[in-house]
């Protein structure tokens, strides 16, 4: 891909302290807190459309329970797949009400918690190469930590799919980072110049890391944290 001669401007409304000191917890807490209200609203829209009568009352109480669920999901205490079951428990509703519609609405909730956005303008300007130089090492550590925390591999943490379902490399190998950095930069350029949406970055990088058959929610959510750090403002 051609070297970019002009400047780009990045921000999604989040600010982290310094590049070196930012942790995975900083990023995931900021991202999910920023998205919480939207995720709650999307959940209630789904409940209303699906006419789940038991959940169309006491919206404030349900929102309180959704906050608890958010915290349990990001702490790793529950799997996203358990969201509907746990919500019914919190609301003291019978487990028989755990319908396909409720599962779908809970899926909408946790997917929106980890939603990513197109970068918008801020006062700080960098080109993509400078961006990768300044943020990539920390972003990669955030991604690795997230993958380990949520056990995103079916076999062992030592193996990563290398953009190809037939090639497996060690996540800590010397060959891993340079090529992955190039893949990240090239895909990020496409997002920044509106050639692809941010969700396509998540899909591309997640498949690059985990292969095309991975169905683990946090495989994508870890990529969301990785992307969020890469394009979020870091004050001087």
C-alpha positions in Angstrom: 0.0 0.0 0.0 1.3 3.5 -0.9 2.9 5.6 1.8 0.5 8.2 3.0 1.8 11.7 2.4 -0.9 13.7 4.2 -2.1 13.8 7.8 -5.0 12.1 9.4 -6.9 13.1 12.6 -8.1 10.5 15.1 -10.4 10.3 18.1 -13.5 8.5 19.2 -14.3 10.6 22.3 -12.1 8.6 24.8 -8.9 9.9 26.3 -6.3 7.7 28.0 -3.5 9.0 30.3 -0.3 8.0 28.5 0.6 5.5 25.8 2.9 3.5 28.1 0.7 3.4 31.1 -2.6 2.5 29.5 -3.8 -1.0 30.4 -6.4 -3.4 29.0 -8.7 -2.6 31.9 -8.5 1.1 31.1 -9.6 0.5 27.5 -12.3 -2.1 28.2 -13.8 -0.1 31.0 -13.8 3.1 29.0 -15.2 1.4 25.9 -18.0 -0.4 27.6 -18.9 2.6 29.9 -19.1 4.8 26.8 -21.4 2.3 25.1 -23.5 1.3 28.1 -26.5 3.6 27.5 -26.6 2.8 23.8 -26.5 -0.9 24.6 -29.3 -0.6 27.2 -31.4 1.3 24.7 -30.8 -1.3 22.0 -31.8 -4.0 24.4 -35.1 -2.3 25.3 -35.8 -1.7 21.6 -35.3 -5.4 20.9 -37.5 -6.4 23.9 -40.3 -4.1 22.6 -40.1 -5.3 19.0 -40.0 -8.9 20.2 -42.9 -8.2 22.6 -41.2 -9.9 25.6 -43.9 -8.9 28.0 -42.1 -9.8 31.2 -39.3 -7.3 30.4 -41.4 -4.4 29.2 -41.9 -3.1 32.8 -39.5 -1.7 35.4 -37.0 -0.3 32.8 -34.9 1.3 35.5 -34.5 -1.9 37.4 -33.6 -3.8 34.3 -31.0 -1.1 33.4 -29.5 -1.6 36.9 -29.2 -5.3 36.3 -27.7 -4.7 32.8 -25.0 -2.6 34.5 -24.2 -5.6 36.8 -24.2 -7.9 33.8 -21.8 -5.5 32.0 -19.4 -5.6 34.9 -19.6 -9.4 35.2 -19.0 -9.9 31.5 -15.9 -7.7 31.3 -14.6 -9.2 34.6 -14.9 -12.6 33.0 -17.2 -13.9 35.8 -19.8 -14.9 33.1 -19.7 -15.6 29.5 -21.7 -13.4 27.1 -23.7 -16.6 26.3 -25.0 -16.6 29.9 -26.4 -13.1 29.7 -30.1 -14.0 29.3 -30.0 -16.7 32.0 -28.3 -14.3 34.5 -30.7 -11.5 33.7 -33.7 -13.7 34.5 -32.0 -14.7 37.7 -31.4 -11.1 38.7 -35.0 -10.2 37.9 -36.3 -13.3 39.8 -38.1 -14.5 36.7 -38.6 -18.2 35.8 -36.0 -19.8 33.6 -38.7 -21.0 31.3 -38.9 -17.4 29.9 -35.4 -17.7 28.5 -36.6 -17.6 24.9 -34.8 -17.2 21.6 -36.0 -13.6 21.5 -34.5 -12.9 24.9 -31.2 -14.5 23.9 -31.2 -12.4 20.7 -31.9 -9.2 22.8 -29.1 -10.0 25.2 -26.7 -10.7 22.3 -27.6 -7.2 21.0 -26.8 -5.8 24.4 -23.3 -7.2 24.8 -22.4 -6.7 21.1 -23.3 -3.0 21.5 -21.2 -2.8 24.7 -18.1 -3.4 22.5 -19.2 -1.4 19.5 -16.6 0.6 17.7 -16.8 3.9 15.8 -15.3 5.6 12.8 -12.5 8.0 14.1 -13.5 11.7 14.2 -11.5 14.9 14.3 -9.3 16.1 17.2 -6.5 18.6 17.6 -3.8 15.9 17.4 -2.7 14.8 14.0 -0.5 11.8 13.0 0.0 9.7 9.9 -0.7 6.0 10.0 3.0 5.1 10.3 3.6 7.5 13.2 0.4 6.2 14.8 1.5 2.6 14.6 5.0 3.6 15.9 3.5 5.3 19.0 0.7 3.0 19.9 1.2 -0.4 18.4 3.3 -2.0 21.2 0.8 -1.0 23.9 -2.2 -2.0 21.6 -0.6 -5.4 21.0 -0.1 -6.0 24.7 -3.8 -5.1 25.3 -4.8 -7.6 22.7 -2.6 -10.4 24.1 -3.8 -9.7 27.6 -7.5 -9.8 26.5 -7.0 -13.0 24.5 -5.5 -14.7 27.5 -8.0 -13.3 30.0 -11.0 -14.5 28.1 -9.4 -17.8 26.9 -10.2 -17.1 23.2 -8.4 -20.2 22.0 -9.9 -23.6 22.0 -6.6 -25.4 22.5 -3.8 -23.4 24.0 -2.7 -19.8 24.1 0.6 -20.6 22.4 -1.1 -21.0 19.0 -2.4 -18.3 16.7 -3.8 -18.6 13.2 -1.7 -16.6 10.9 -4.3 -15.2 8.5 -4.7 -18.7 7.2 -6.5 -21.6 8.7 -3.6 -24.0 7.9 -0.8 -21.9 9.4 -0.2 -21.7 13.1 2.4 -19.6 14.8 3.4 -18.8 18.4 1.9 -15.5 19.7 5.2 -14.6 21.3 7.4 -15.6 18.3 9.7 -12.9 16.8 7.9 -13.4 13.4 4.5 -12.6 14.8 4.5 -8.9 15.5 6.1 -7.3 12.4 3.6 -9.1 10.0 0.7 -8.5 12.2 1.6 -4.9 12.5 1.6 -4.6 8.7 -1.8 -6.2 8.5 -3.1 -3.9 11.2 -1.8 -0.8 9.6 -3.1 -1.7 6.1 -6.6 -2.5 7.5 -6.6 0.6 9.7 -5.8 2.8 6.7 -8.9 1.4 4.9 -11.0 2.4 7.9 -9.5 5.9 8.3 -10.1 6.7 4.6 -13.7 5.3 4.7 -13.0 2.5 2.3 -14.3 0.0 4.9 -16.4 0.4 8.1 -14.8 -0.2 11.6 -16.7 -3.5 11.9 -14.8 -4.7 8.9 -11.5 -4.0 10.7 -12.8 -6.2 13.6 -13.8 -9.0 11.2 -10.5 -8.9 9.3 -8.2 -8.7 12.2 -10.1 -11.3 14.3 -10.0 -13.8 11.4 -6.3 -13.0 10.9 -5.6 -13.9 14.5 -8.2 -16.7 15.2 -9.1 -18.1 11.8 -12.4 -17.9 10.0 -14.2 -20.5 12.1 -13.8 -18.9 15.5 -17.2 -18.2 17.2 -16.0 -16.9 20.6 -17.6 -13.6 21.3 -14.5 -12.2 23.0 -12.3 -12.9 20.0 -14.1 -10.0 18.3 -14.4 -8.0 21.5 -10.6 -8.2 22.1 -10.1 -6.9 18.6 -12.5 -4.0 19.5 -10.3 -3.1 22.5 -7.2 -3.3 20.2 -8.8 -1.0 17.6 -10.1 1.4 20.3 -6.7 2.0 21.7 -5.1 2.4 18.3 -7.4 5.2 17.3 -8.1 6.9 20.6 -6.6 10.2 21.6 -3.6 10.1 23.9 -2.9 13.6 25.3 0.5 15.1 25.1 
